[in-house]
């Protein structure tokens, strides 16, 4: 002290531990925290963050001031991975007092942000499948509970059960890496056809669920199944693999989402998927 303003600027995806940056800065940054002792802008909520071009260094530097100021820029990082930078502003006429206290405080900021990132990562892993990014079963039940609490009395439950075809053949013939590619591709296709009110779940192995609550009709069962099959066919063609990518799907609409349990709805839809898989195998055999 004394200082006029303090700013914390972070890269936009600073919580993403799979996208680390060890050299340079991204093209854009976010001003996430602003603290002022002179009545300037002050906020610390995520929804108030301001995105700016990194080359501008700080949004307030673009405006003219009556008095000259000194700005101390300090990197924010953890174990060599960039998170962002802090800025401390003071009047030019005051004596410089940047010392070990400030440097130690910056270390606390670095550690606190890394702890926040780790906590966020663990929360994501607890409800998401690591390989595909879809919800796992725990995430499915948590999300469905939230969806059900916001449902209207007239809303229906829509469920799709998807099972990749020929995974064992792909694993045995081309290797498990190719099998994983097939699983991820099928999941990506399912996510691409999902609506904003629907969630995609990897229930395990090569089986997936698509679950939604809203205004559905029986016509949606065949229409959504066809949409998915066409999307898988396009993905298979684009992949250019020496094996075809395909998946069996069963879709069901339940008129009152509150009168049937999710597990029962999934079980009934799974039977439809299995019947389609058996029928499709017979058709290929002919």
C-alpha positions in Angstrom: 0.0 0.0 0.0 -1.0 2.6 -0.9 -2.6 1.5 -4.2 -5.5 2.8 -6.3 -6.7 -0.3 -8.1 -6.0 -4.0 -8.3 -7.0 -6.2 -11.2 -7.0 -10.0 -11.8 -7.0 -11.1 -15.4 -7.3 -14.7 -16.3 -7.4 -16.6 -19.6 -10.9 -17.5 -20.7 -10.6 -21.2 -20.1 -8.4 -21.0 -17.0 -10.3 -23.8 -15.3 -9.6 -26.3 -18.1 -6.7 -28.4 -17.0 -6.6 -30.2 -20.3 -5.6 -27.0 -22.2 -2.5 -25.8 -20.4 -0.4 -22.9 -21.8 3.3 -22.7 -20.9 4.5 -20.0 -23.2 3.0 -16.7 -24.2 -0.5 -15.5 -23.7 -3.8 -16.3 -25.5 -5.3 -13.7 -27.9 -8.0 -12.7 -25.4 -8.1 -12.4 -21.6 -10.8 -11.8 -19.1 -10.8 -9.2 -16.4 -12.3 -11.3 -13.6 -11.7 -9.2 -10.4 -11.4 -5.5 -9.9 -10.8 -3.9 -6.5 -10.6 -0.1 -6.0 -9.7 2.3 -3.2 -10.6 5.4 -5.2 -14.2 4.6 -6.3 -13.4 3.0 -9.7 -15.0 -0.2 -11.0 -15.1 -3.0 -8.5 -16.5 -6.5 -8.9 -15.6 -10.2 -8.2 -18.5 -12.2 -9.8 -17.9 -14.4 -12.7 -20.9 -13.0 -14.6 -19.3 -9.5 -14.5 -16.1 -10.6 -16.1 -14.9 -8.4 -19.1 -13.2 -10.0 -22.1 -10.6 -7.9 -23.8 -7.7 -8.3 -26.3 -4.5 -9.3 -24.6 -2.6 -6.8 -26.6 -4.5 -4.0 -24.8 -3.1 -5.3 -21.5 -5.9 -3.8 -19.5 -9.3 -2.3 -20.5 -8.8 0.9 -18.3 -5.5 1.7 -20.1 -7.5 2.8 -23.1 -9.1 5.7 -21.2 -7.3 9.0 -20.5 -6.5 10.1 -16.9 -5.7 13.4 -15.4 -2.9 12.0 -13.3 -0.1 9.7 -14.2 -0.1 6.2 -12.7 2.3 3.3 -12.4 1.0 -0.2 -13.2 2.7 -3.3 -11.9 2.0 -6.4 -14.0 2.7 -9.8 -12.4 2.2 -13.2 -13.9 -0.3 -15.7 -12.4 0.8 -19.3 -12.9 1.1 -22.7 -11.2 3.8 -25.2 -11.9 4.7 -23.4 -15.1 1.2 -23.3 -16.5 -0.2 -19.8 -17.3 -3.4 -18.7 -15.6 -3.2 -15.0 -16.2 -1.8 -11.9 -14.6 -2.5 -9.3 -11.9 -2.2 -5.5 -12.1 -1.5 -3.2 -9.3 -2.1 0.5 -10.0 -0.7 3.4 -7.9 -0.1 7.1 -8.3 3.2 8.1 -9.9 4.1 10.5 -7.1 3.9 7.9 -4.3 6.9 6.0 -3.1 7.2 2.4 -4.5 6.5 -0.2 -1.9 6.2 -3.4 -3.8 7.9 -5.9 -1.4 8.0 -9.5 -0.2 4.5 -9.1 1.3 3.0 -8.5 -2.1 5.0 -11.2 -3.7 3.9 -13.7 -1.1 0.3 -12.6 -1.5 0.6 -13.3 -5.2 1.7 -16.8 -4.4 -1.5 -17.3 -2.3 -3.5 -16.2 -5.4 -1.7 -18.7 -7.5 -2.3 -21.5 -5.0 -6.0 -20.5 -4.5 -6.7 -20.5 -8.2 -5.1 -23.9 -8.6 -7.2 -25.3 -5.8 -10.3 -23.9 -7.5 -9.2 -25.6 -10.7 -8.6 -28.9 -9.0 -12.0 -28.7 -7.2 -13.8 -27.9 -10.4 -12.0 -30.8 -12.1 -13.0 -33.3 -9.4 -16.6 -32.1 -9.6 -16.6 -32.6 -13.4 -15.1 -36.1 -13.1 -17.7 -37.1 -10.6 -20.5 -36.5 -13.0 -18.9 -36.8 -16.4 -17.3 -39.6 -18.4 -13.7 -38.8 -18.9 -13.3 -40.3 -22.3 -16.4 -38.9 -24.1 -17.4 -35.9 -21.9 -21.0 -37.2 -21.6 -22.6 -37.5 -18.2 -22.0 -40.7 -16.3 -24.8 -42.4 -14.3 -24.3 -40.2 -11.3 -24.5 -37.2 -13.4 -27.5 -38.6 -15.2 -29.5 -38.9 -11.9 -28.5 -35.5 -10.7 -29.4 -33.8 -13.9 -32.7 -35.7 -14.3 -33.7 -34.7 -10.8 -33.1 -31.1 -11.7 -35.0 -31.5 -15.0 -37.9 -33.1 -13.3 -38.2 -30.3 -10.7 -38.6 -27.8 -13.6 -41.0 -29.9 -15.7 -44.5 -28.7 -16.5 -47.5 -31.0 -15.8 -48.0 -31.5 -19.6 -44.4 -32.5 -20.3 -43.4 -35.9 -21.6 -40.3 -37.9 -21.1 -38.2 -38.8 -24.1 -35.6 -41.5 -23.9 -33.2 -43.0 -26.4 -30.9 -46.0 -25.8 -28.0 -46.3 -28.2 -25.6 -49.2 -28.5 -22.6 -49.2 -30.8 -22.5 -52.1 -33.3 -19.5 -54.4 -33.7 -17.3 -53.0 -31.0 -15.7 -56.4 -30.2 -14.9 -56.9 -33.9 -13.2 -53.5 -34.1 -11.2 -54.1 -30.9 -10.1 -57.5 -31.9 -9.3 -56.6 -35.5 -8.0 -53.1 -35.4 -7.1 -52.5 -31.7 -8.7 -50.9 -28.7 -7.6 -47.4 -29.8 -9.9 -47.8 -32.8 -12.6 -49.1 -30.6 -12.3 -46.0 -28.4 -12.5 -43.9 -31.6 -15.8 -45.6 -32.4 -17.2 -45.0 -29.0 -16.2 -41.3 -29.0 -17.6 -40.9 -32.5 -21.0 -42.4 -31.6 -21.2 -40.3 -28.5 -20.3 -37.1 -30.5 -23.1 -37.9 -33.0 -25.6 -38.4 -30.2 -24.5 -35.1 -28.7 -24.9 -33.4 -32.1 -28.5 -34.4 -32.4 -29.4 -33.7 -28.8 -31.6 -30.7 -28.2 -31.0 -28.0 -25.6 -33.4 -29.6 -23.1 -31.7 -33.1 -23.4 -28.7 -34.7 -21.8 -26.3 -37.3 -23.2 -25.2 -40.1 -20.9 -22.6 -42.8 -21.3 -24.0 -45.6 -19.2 -20.9 -47.8 -19.6 -18.9 -49.5 -22.4 -20.5 -48.7 -25.7 -24.0 -47.9 -24.5 -25.5 -44.4 -24.3 -28.7 -42.6 -23.3 -30.4 -39.5 -24.5 -32.9 -38.1 -22.1 -35.2 -35.1 -22.3 -38.3 -33.7 -20.7 -40.6 -31.4 -22.8 -43.2 -31.4 -25.5 -42.8 -34.7 -27.2 -45.2 -36.9 -29.3 -45.1 -40.5 -30.5 -44.0 -39.2 -33.9 -40.7 -38.2 -32.3 -39.7 -41.8 -31.7 -39.2 -42.8 -35.3 -38.1 -39.3 -36.4 -35.3 -39.0 -33.8 -34.2 -42.6 -34.5 -33.9 -41.8 -38.2 -32.1 -38.5 -37.5 -29.5 -40.4 -35.4 -29.0 -43.2 -37.9 -28.4 -40.7 -40.7 -25.9 -38.7 -38.6 -24.0 -41.9 -37.8 -23.9 -42.9 -41.4 -22.4 -39.5 -42.3 -19.9 -39.7 -39.5 -18.8 -43.2 -40.7 -18.3 -42.0 -44.2 -16.3 -39.0 -43.1 -14.1 -41.1 -40.8 -12.9 -43.1 -43.7 -12.1 -46.1 -41.5 -11.6 -49.7 -42.8 -14.6 -50.7 -40.8 -18.2 -49.2 -40.8 -19.4 -47.2 -37.8 -22.9 -48.0 -36.9 -25.1 -48.1 -33.8 -28.5 -49.5 -32.8 -31.1 -47.1 -31.3 -34.4 -47.4 -29.5 -36.5 -44.4 -28.8 -39.6 -44.0 -26.5 -41.9 -41.2 -25.4 -43.7 -41.4 -22.1 -46.7 -39.1 -21.9 -46.4 -38.2 -18.2 -42.8 -37.8 -17.0 -43.9 -38.0 -13.4 -45.8 -41.3 -13.7 -42.8 -43.5 -14.7 -39.4 -43.9 -13.1 -36.3 -43.1 -15.1 -35.0 -46.6 -14.6 -38.2 -48.2 -15.9 -38.3 -45.9 -18.9 -34.7 -46.8 -19.7 -35.4 -50.5 -19.3 -38.4 -50.4 -21.7 -36.4 -48.3 -24.2 -33.5 -50.7 -24.0 -35.8 -53.6 -25.1 -36.8 -51.6 -28.1 -33.1 -51.0 -29.0 -32.3 -54.7 -28.6 -35.2 -55.7 -30.9 -33.9 -53.2 -33.5 -30.4 -54.7 -33.2 -31.6 -58.2 -33.6 -33.8 -57.3 -36.6 -30.9 -55.4 -38.2 -28.6 -58.4 -37.8 -31.2 -60.6 -39.5 -31.5 -58.1 -42.3 -27.7 -58.0 -42.8 -27.7 -61.8 -42.8 -30.2 -62.0 -45.6 
